């Protein structure tokens, strides 16, 4: 996925690092449904870069806003800077309100898994599992479309952890929730597309 931002001129930086590729793949998989529920993915990426600059300005002050921790942590994860992402996302997850969703918690789980695989000191797969359980608990209080997006994301990450039972449980729940919404016409073509996407991912997981 290409970012719709201007690239500086200069020598070719060469191929992306394995950490950056892994971060892009994981973020792309689990943020796709979250982006589709809220806004077009391309617009989200543009807005994200604007938000990143605003977050960096916040950190030049003594008391940055709670959202700045998530935005900057997500940016560092996006860049593959896992050691920098972990403390930022840990703080963001701690500050995320119970009624404010589970994005920071899911991002922290993603960072913990990626950092553990990369051998980053301090990374902990146990914390990743704890994050996924927290996200699932919060999803139970969300409207169906958001709940489906969160449990789908958790399911993908459970798969990264090798927990097949939890992976299939969450993917099946996401499919059921999305079908229920599409069946009554909630969300229009976008919801129908997400239902198909969730089903495709579930079928792929069942084949492994």
Beta strands, then each sheet from edge to edge (+ up, - down):
end
